[in-house]
């Protein structure tokens, strides 16, 4: 089977040398304890450019300082503004605020990602949403009381979860009442 993959198995690893300029202290893969990281395989067929995007991502659990850095970065991306539903037109639009929240989060949380994961060049916003969803799901595991189970029915972390092409999301479709719904991508 031939894949039009942007990079075959190549990835970027964030280190002090190649971290984004706004985050010079971002830790590399080797400096984060493995119980605070999550690695998963990603595969997605984009309807925008007809390419198959696949590769491996690794994220880390964010420290208090990294959460602060995330908030600062989102504010930078929003130009100092935020979404305010009580005062429409005085801040950024809701979808831009949401997108910038995901971008900022991934800039801080990802420590390894494929070379093709360049947000300056990607045109399919679903890729951003799917990667963010997996990072968010990993971080939610830290807030779950002991013994509580994940969506897959197992307690703890599930490194085998990838993109479910049928649902178009990293995860499963849930039945609510008599309707099937997908989990939200809102941060």
C-alpha positions as CSV (number, residue, x, y, z in Angstrom):
1,X,0.0,0.0,0.0
2,X,1.5,3.4,-1.0
3,X,1.1,6.3,1.4
4,X,1.6,9.9,0.4
5,X,3.2,10.4,3.9
6,X,4.9,13.8,4.4
7,X,7.8,12.1,6.2
8,X,8.3,8.4,6.6
9,X,9.0,7.8,10.3
10,X,11.0,10.9,10.8
11,X,10.3,13.0,13.9
12,X,11.3,16.1,15.8
13,X,12.4,15.9,19.4
14,X,12.2,19.1,21.3
15,X,15.4,19.9,23.2
16,X,17.1,23.0,24.6
17,X,18.8,23.5,21.2
18,X,15.8,23.3,18.9
19,X,13.0,24.4,21.2
20,X,10.8,27.3,19.9
21,X,12.3,30.6,20.7
22,X,9.6,31.6,23.1
23,X,10.2,28.4,25.2
24,X,14.0,28.0,25.6
25,X,13.6,25.8,28.7
26,X,11.3,23.2,27.1
27,X,12.5,19.8,28.2
28,X,13.6,17.1,25.8
29,X,12.4,13.5,25.8
30,X,15.4,12.3,27.8
31,X,14.7,14.6,30.8
32,X,11.1,13.7,31.5
33,X,10.3,10.6,33.6
34,X,8.4,8.0,31.5
35,X,5.5,7.9,33.9
36,X,4.8,11.5,33.1
37,X,4.9,11.0,29.3
38,X,2.6,9.5,26.8
39,X,3.5,8.2,23.3
40,X,1.0,7.3,20.7
41,X,0.8,6.5,17.0
42,X,-1.1,8.9,14.8
43,X,-2.7,8.2,11.4
44,X,-5.1,10.5,9.6
45,X,-6.2,10.8,5.9
46,X,-6.8,14.5,5.2
47,X,-9.6,15.4,2.9
48,X,-8.0,18.8,2.4
49,X,-4.8,17.7,0.7
50,X,-5.4,13.9,0.2
51,X,-2.3,13.1,2.2
52,X,-2.0,10.4,4.9
53,X,-0.4,11.9,8.0
54,X,1.2,9.4,10.3
55,X,3.9,9.3,12.9
56,X,4.6,9.1,16.5
57,X,3.9,11.8,19.1
58,X,5.1,12.0,22.7
59,X,3.7,14.5,25.2
60,X,4.5,15.2,28.8
61,X,2.5,16.1,31.9
62,X,2.9,19.8,32.4
63,X,4.4,21.3,35.5
64,X,3.0,24.4,37.2
65,X,5.5,26.6,35.5
66,X,4.7,25.1,32.1
67,X,1.0,25.7,32.7
68,X,1.9,29.3,33.4
69,X,4.0,29.4,30.2
70,X,1.0,27.9,28.3
71,X,-1.2,30.8,29.4
72,X,1.3,33.4,28.5
73,X,1.7,31.8,25.0
74,X,-2.0,31.7,24.4
75,X,-2.3,35.4,25.3
76,X,0.6,36.1,22.8
77,X,-1.2,34.2,20.1
78,X,-4.4,36.1,20.8
79,X,-2.6,39.4,20.7
80,X,-3.4,40.1,24.3
81,X,-7.1,39.6,23.8
82,X,-9.5,36.8,24.8
83,X,-12.9,35.6,23.8
84,X,-15.7,37.3,25.8
85,X,-19.2,36.2,24.9
86,X,-20.7,39.1,26.9
87,X,-18.9,41.7,24.7
88,X,-18.8,40.2,21.2
89,X,-16.5,42.0,18.8
90,X,-14.2,43.3,21.5
91,X,-11.8,40.3,21.6
92,X,-10.9,37.4,19.4
93,X,-13.5,35.1,17.9
94,X,-14.4,32.0,19.9
95,X,-12.9,29.6,17.3
96,X,-9.7,31.5,17.2
97,X,-9.4,31.6,21.0
98,X,-10.0,27.8,21.0
99,X,-7.5,27.1,18.3
100,X,-4.8,29.3,20.0
101,X,-5.4,27.5,23.2
102,X,-4.7,24.2,21.4
103,X,-1.6,25.6,19.7
104,X,-0.2,27.0,22.9
105,X,-0.8,23.7,24.7
106,X,0.9,21.6,22.1
107,X,3.9,23.9,21.9
108,X,4.5,23.3,25.6
109,X,3.4,19.7,26.0
110,X,4.8,17.9,22.9
111,X,8.3,16.7,23.3
112,X,8.5,14.5,20.2
113,X,6.5,14.8,17.0
114,X,6.8,14.0,13.3
115,X,8.6,16.5,11.0
116,X,5.4,17.1,9.1
117,X,3.7,18.5,12.2
118,X,4.5,22.1,11.3
119,X,1.5,24.3,12.1
120,X,2.8,27.0,9.8
121,X,2.3,24.7,6.9
122,X,-0.6,22.3,7.8
123,X,-3.9,23.3,6.3
124,X,-6.2,20.8,7.9
125,X,-7.4,22.0,11.4
126,X,-8.6,18.5,12.2
127,X,-4.9,17.4,12.6
128,X,-4.4,20.0,15.4
129,X,-7.7,19.0,17.1
130,X,-6.9,15.3,17.0
131,X,-3.4,15.7,18.4
132,X,-4.6,18.1,21.1
133,X,-7.4,15.7,22.0
134,X,-4.9,12.9,22.7
135,X,-2.7,15.2,24.8
136,X,-5.8,16.4,26.8
137,X,-7.0,12.8,27.3
138,X,-3.6,11.9,28.7
139,X,-3.6,14.9,31.1
140,X,-7.1,14.0,32.3
141,X,-5.8,10.7,33.6
142,X,-4.0,12.7,36.3
143,X,-7.3,14.1,37.6
144,X,-9.2,10.8,37.7
145,X,-9.6,9.3,41.2
146,X,-7.8,6.0,41.8
147,X,-9.7,3.1,40.5
148,X,-11.8,5.0,38.0
149,X,-11.7,3.6,34.5
150,X,-10.9,5.3,31.2
151,X,-13.2,5.3,28.1
152,X,-11.6,2.0,27.0
153,X,-12.7,0.3,30.3
154,X,-9.2,0.0,31.7
155,X,-7.7,2.0,34.5
156,X,-4.6,4.0,33.8
157,X,-2.9,5.1,30.7
158,X,-3.6,3.6,27.2
159,X,-0.6,4.1,24.9
160,X,-2.2,2.2,22.1
161,X,-4.9,4.7,21.4
162,X,-4.5,6.4,18.0
163,X,-6.8,8.0,15.6
164,X,-10.1,6.3,14.9
165,X,-10.7,7.1,11.3
166,X,-14.4,6.1,11.5
167,X,-15.2,8.6,14.1
168,X,-12.7,11.1,12.8
169,X,-11.4,11.5,16.3
170,X,-8.9,10.0,18.7
171,X,-11.3,8.1,20.8
172,X,-14.7,6.5,20.3
173,X,-18.2,7.6,19.5
174,X,-20.5,7.7,22.6
175,X,-24.2,7.0,22.6
176,X,-26.2,9.6,24.5
177,X,-29.9,8.7,24.6
178,X,-30.5,7.5,21.1
179,X,-27.9,9.6,19.4
180,X,-24.3,9.0,18.8
181,X,-22.0,11.9,19.7
182,X,-18.3,12.5,19.5
183,X,-16.3,13.9,22.4
184,X,-15.8,17.7,22.2
185,X,-12.5,19.2,20.9
186,X,-12.9,22.3,22.9
187,X,-10.0,22.8,25.4
